[in-house]
Amino acid sequence: MQKPSQDPDVADSAPNEPLLTAYDEQHVVTYMRLLQAEGEGADWREVARVVLHMDPEREPDRARRAYQSHLARAKWVTEKGRLLRGTGSK
């Protein structure tokens, strides 16, 4: 696995495949930030703005969908994909 970027741009929706993808590997930091923000009770709009680089005021539907899909993928990666558990297994 290559070293992930600290603040990569994101797609409008995260992958929804049953296997880890290159996108997942590139967005490990994004996923960790999303999970941390959720654990801290952060407002999704602020998270979308800061972590996903989307403006929830101008594009509320797009920002909300991106937030929800990336957060769901972050949870999948940690629960099923094992990317963040330190194995990096595919």
Phi and psi in degrees as GROMACS dihedral restraints (atoms count N, CA, C in turn):
[ dihedral_restraints ]
;  ai    aj    ak    al  type     phi  dphi    fc
    3     4     5     6     1   -75.0    20    10
    4     5     6     7     1   157.4    20    10
    6     7     8     9     1   -65.5    20    10
    7     8     9    10     1   123.9    20    10
    9    10    11    12     1   -72.2    20    10
   10    11    12    13     1   151.8    20    10
   12    13    14    15     1   -67.4    20    10
   13    14    15    16     1   150.3    20    10
   15    16    17    18     1   -76.1    20    10
   16    17    18    19     1   -25.0    20    10
   18    19    20    21     1  -152.9    20    10
   19    20    21    22     1    62.3    20    10
   21    22    23    24     1   -75.5    20    10
   22    23    24    25     1   154.3    20    10
   24    25    26    27     1   -66.9    20    10
   25    26    27    28     1   154.0    20    10
   27    28    29    30     1  -119.1    20    10
   28    29    30    31     1   156.0    20    10
   30    31    32    33     1   -78.9    20    10
   31    32    33    34     1   169.0    20    10
   33    34    35    36     1   -65.2    20    10
   34    35    36    37     1   -24.5    20    10
   36    37    38    39     1  -145.3    20    10
   37    38    39    40     1   148.4    20    10
   39    40    41    42     1   -78.3    20    10
   40    41    42    43     1   161.3    20    10
   42    43    44    45     1   -58.4    20    10
   43    44    45    46     1   153.8    20    10
   45    46    47    48     1  -131.4    20    10
   46    47    48    49     1    42.8    20    10
   48    49    50    51     1  -100.5    20    10
   49    50    51    52     1   155.0    20    10
   51    52    53    54     1   -78.5    20    10
   52    53    54    55     1     3.0    20    10
   54    55    56    57     1  -126.1    20    10
   55    56    57    58     1   155.6    20    10
   57    58    59    60     1   -65.1    20    10
   58    59    60    61     1   143.6    20    10
   60    61    62    63     1  -118.5    20    10
   61    62    63    64     1   169.6    20    10
   63    64    65    66     1   -61.1    20    10
   64    65    66    67     1   -35.6    20    10
   66    67    68    69     1   -59.8    20    10
   67    68    69    70     1   -44.8    20    10
   69    70    71    72     1   -58.4    20    10
   70    71    72    73     1   -45.9    20    10
   72    73    74    75     1   -63.0    20    10
   73    74    75    76     1   -36.3    20    10
   75    76    77    78     1   -73.6    20    10
   76    77    78    79     1   -21.0    20    10
   78    79    80    81     1  -113.3    20    10
   79    80    81    82     1    23.7    20    10
   81    82    83    84     1   -55.7    20    10
   82    83    84    85     1   -45.7    20    10
   84    85    86    87     1   -64.8    20    10
   85    86    87    88     1   -41.2    20    10
   87    88    89    90     1   -58.7    20    10
   88    89    90    91     1   -47.1    20    10
   90    91    92    93     1   -61.1    20    10
   91    92    93    94     1   -43.6    20    10
   93    94    95    96     1   -63.0    20    10
   94    95    96    97     1   -41.5    20    10
   96    97    98    99     1   -64.2    20    10
   97    98    99   100     1   -39.7    20    10
   99   100   101   102     1   -63.8    20    10
  100   101   102   103     1   -45.6    20    10
  102   103   104   105     1   -64.4    20    10
  103   104   105   106     1   -40.7    20    10
  105   106   107   108     1   -64.4    20    10
  106   107   108   109     1   -44.1    20    10
  108   109   110   111     1   -62.4    20    10
  109   110   111   112     1   -42.4    20    10
  111   112   113   114     1   -62.6    20    10
  112   113   114   115     1   -43.9    20    10
  114   115   116   117     1   -61.5    20    10
  115   116   117   118     1   -28.5    20    10
  117   118   119   120     1   -89.8    20    10
  118   119   120   121     1    -2.8    20    10
  120   121   122   123     1    76.3    20    10
  121   122   123   124     1    25.0    20    10
  123   124   125   126     1   -66.1    20    10
  124   125   126   127     1   147.3    20    10
  126   127   128   129     1   -68.3    20    10
  127   128   129   130     1   133.3    20    10
  129   130   131   132     1   -59.3    20    10
  130   131   132   133     1   -32.3    20    10
  132   133   134   135     1   -65.4    20    10
  133   134   135   136     1   -41.2    20    10
  135   136   137   138     1   -67.6    20    10
  136   137   138   139     1   -39.3    20    10
  138   139   140   141     1   -64.6    20    10
  139   140   141   142     1   -42.7    20    10
  141   142   143   144     1   -60.2    20    10
  142   143   144   145     1   -41.3    20    10
  144   145   146   147     1   -68.1    20    10
  145   146   147   148     1   -48.6    20    10
  147   148   149   150     1   -80.8    20    10
  148   149   150   151     1   -46.5    20    10
  150   151   152   153     1   -87.7    20    10
  151   152   153   154     1   -42.2    20    10
  153   154   155   156     1   -96.2    20    10
  154   155   156   157     1    -8.1    20    10
  156   157   158   159     1    61.1    20    10
  157   158   159   160     1    40.4    20    10
  159   160   161   162     1  -123.6    20    10
  160   161   162   163     1   144.9    20    10
  162   163   164   165     1   -96.1    20    10
  163   164   165   166     1   106.2    20    10
  165   166   167   168     1   -71.0    20    10
  166   167   168   169     1   -13.0    20    10
  168   169   170   171     1   -80.5    20    10
  169   170   171   172     1   -42.2    20    10
  171   172   173   174     1   -82.7    20    10
  172   173   174   175     1   -35.7    20    10
  174   175   176   177     1  -132.8    20    10
  175   176   177   178     1    68.4    20    10
  177   178   179   180     1   -62.0    20    10
  178   179   180   181     1   -40.5    20    10
  180   181   182   183     1   -68.2    20    10
  181   182   183   184     1   -45.7    20    10
  183   184   185   186     1   -62.4    20    10
  184   185   186   187     1   -46.1    20    10
  186   187   188   189     1   -63.9    20    10
  187   188   189   190     1   -41.9    20    10
  189   190   191   192     1   -65.7    20    10
  190   191   192   193     1   -44.7    20    10
  192   193   194   195     1   -62.1    20    10
  193   194   195   196     1   -43.0    20    10
  195   196   197   198     1   -63.9    20    10
  196   197   198   199     1   -43.9    20    10
  198   199   200   201     1   -60.0    20    10
  199   200   201   202     1   -49.3    20    10
  201   202   203   204     1   -64.0    20    10
  202   203   204   205     1   -42.7    20    10
  204   205   206   207     1   -69.9    20    10
  205   206   207   208     1   -38.7    20    10
  207   208   209   210     1   -71.9    20    10
  208   209   210   211     1   -36.6    20    10
  210   211   212   213     1   -66.7    20    10
  211   212   213   214     1   -42.8    20    10
  213   214   215   216     1   -61.2    20    10
  214   215   216   217     1   -41.4    20    10
  216   217   218   219     1   -67.8    20    10
  217   218   219   220     1   -38.5    20    10
  219   220   221   222     1   -59.6    20    10
  220   221   222   223     1   -41.7    20    10
  222   223   224   225     1   -67.3    20    10
  223   224   225   226     1   -42.0    20    10
  225   226   227   228     1   -62.1    20    10
  226   227   228   229     1   -44.5    20    10
  228   229   230   231     1   -59.2    20    10
  229   230   231   232     1   -39.7    20    10
  231   232   233   234     1   -78.5    20    10
  232   233   234   235     1   -32.1    20    10
  234   235   236   237     1   -88.4    20    10
  235   236   237   238     1   -43.1    20    10
  237   238   239   240     1  -113.2    20    10
  238   239   240   241     1   -40.8    20    10
  240   241   242   243     1   -75.5    20    10
  241   242   243   244     1   -24.0    20    10
  243   244   245   246     1    64.1    20    10
  244   245   246   247     1    12.6    20    10
  246   247   248   249     1   -64.8    20    10
  247   248   249   250     1   -39.4    20    10
  249   250   251   252     1   -90.9    20    10
  250   251   252   253     1     0.6    20    10
  252   253   254   255     1   -87.9    20    10
  253   254   255   256     1     1.5    20    10
  255   256   257   258     1    94.7    20    10
  256   257   258   259     1    -2.3    20    10
  258   259   260   261     1   -88.6    20    10
  259   260   261   262     1   -36.6    20    10
  261   262   263   264     1    65.7    20    10
  262   263   264   265     1    11.2    20    10
  264   265   266   267     1   -69.5    20    10
  265   266   267   268     1   148.7    20    10
